[in-house]
Amino acid sequence: QVQFVESGGGVVQPGESLTLSCIASGHGNIGPYQLGWYRQAPGKQRELVADISSGGTETNYAESVKGRFTVSRDDVKRMLFLQMNGLEPSDTAAYYCNAAMSRDLIPWGRGTQVTVSS
């Protein structure tokens, strides 16, 4: 079964950038699936912030990140990326990748922590 492993988080100041990566391990083809980046801040529910269609032709973003975040995928390398620019303190959260459709969700990985603080 596929498992996702996220990386690239860190502590940055407001206005800075980070690129998150997610690699799929285990057996299974991620190509046919719409994939997404989620985040969960302390005390809040996990939310989908960006998703990308199979083939990468369509992307969608939460209003809170639109214009600042860019999602991309490389199905040959079995990877998903999230370029985050203009980071704000409200972006502080643990970030996870997974299928974008609830019916396709697999067990969550450990995520990667992003902290935006001056």
C-alpha positions in Angstrom: 0.0 0.0 0.0 1.2 3.5 -0.7 2.4 5.7 2.1 3.2 9.4 1.9 6.2 10.9 3.6 6.3 14.7 3.9 9.4 16.9 4.3 10.6 20.4 3.9 9.0 22.2 6.8 10.8 24.6 9.1 10.8 27.8 11.0 10.7 31.0 8.8 9.9 34.6 9.2 6.8 36.3 7.7 7.2 36.9 4.0 9.7 34.1 3.4 9.2 31.0 1.3 9.4 27.2 1.7 8.9 24.3 -0.6 7.3 21.1 0.8 7.9 17.7 -0.7 6.0 14.5 -0.4 7.1 11.2 -1.7 5.0 8.1 -2.1 6.5 4.8 -0.9 5.2 1.3 -1.2 3.3 -0.3 -4.0 0.7 1.5 -5.9 0.4 4.0 -8.7 -0.4 7.6 -7.7 -0.8 8.8 -11.2 -4.6 8.2 -11.5 -5.3 10.1 -8.3 -6.1 13.7 -7.6 -3.7 14.6 -4.8 -3.7 17.4 -2.2 -1.9 19.2 0.5 -3.6 19.6 3.8 -2.7 21.4 6.9 -3.8 21.3 10.6 -3.1 24.0 13.0 -3.3 23.4 16.8 -6.9 23.2 17.9 -8.2 23.3 14.4 -9.5 20.7 11.9 -7.4 19.5 9.1 -8.1 21.5 5.9 -7.3 21.0 2.3 -5.3 23.9 1.0 -4.3 22.8 -2.5 -5.1 20.0 -4.9 -3.9 18.9 -8.3 -5.6 16.7 -10.8 -4.3 13.5 -12.3 -1.9 14.6 -14.9 -1.4 17.9 -13.2 -3.6 19.9 -15.6 -5.9 21.5 -13.0 -5.2 22.9 -9.6 -7.4 24.3 -6.9 -6.5 26.4 -3.8 -8.1 27.5 -0.6 -8.9 31.2 -0.6 -6.4 31.7 2.2 -3.4 30.6 0.1 -4.5 31.5 -3.4 -1.8 33.5 -5.2 0.9 32.5 -2.7 1.0 28.7 -2.8 1.6 26.5 -5.9 1.1 22.8 -6.0 2.8 20.5 -8.5 3.5 16.8 -9.0 6.0 14.5 -10.6 4.4 11.1 -11.1 7.6 9.5 -12.4 9.3 10.4 -9.2 6.1 9.7 -7.3 6.3 13.1 -5.7 4.1 16.0 -4.8 5.3 19.6 -4.1 4.0 22.7 -2.5 5.8 26.0 -3.1 4.8 28.4 -0.5 5.6 32.1 -0.9 4.7 35.1 1.2 4.3 33.0 4.3 2.1 34.4 7.1 1.9 33.5 10.8 -1.6 32.0 10.0 0.1 29.5 7.7 1.7 27.9 10.8 0.5 24.2 10.9 1.5 20.7 10.3 1.3 19.9 6.5 0.3 16.6 5.0 -0.2 15.1 1.6 -2.9 12.6 0.6 -5.5 11.9 -1.9 -7.7 14.9 -2.5 -10.9 12.9 -2.7 -12.2 11.5 0.6 -13.0 8.1 -0.9 -9.3 7.7 -1.9 -7.7 8.8 1.4 -5.1 6.5 2.9 -3.6 6.5 6.4 -2.0 9.9 7.2 1.7 10.3 7.3 3.6 12.2 10.0 3.4 15.5 8.2 5.9 18.3 8.3 5.7 21.3 10.6 5.7 24.8 9.2 6.2 27.6 11.7 6.0 31.3 10.6 7.1 33.6 13.3 9.1 36.8 13.6 
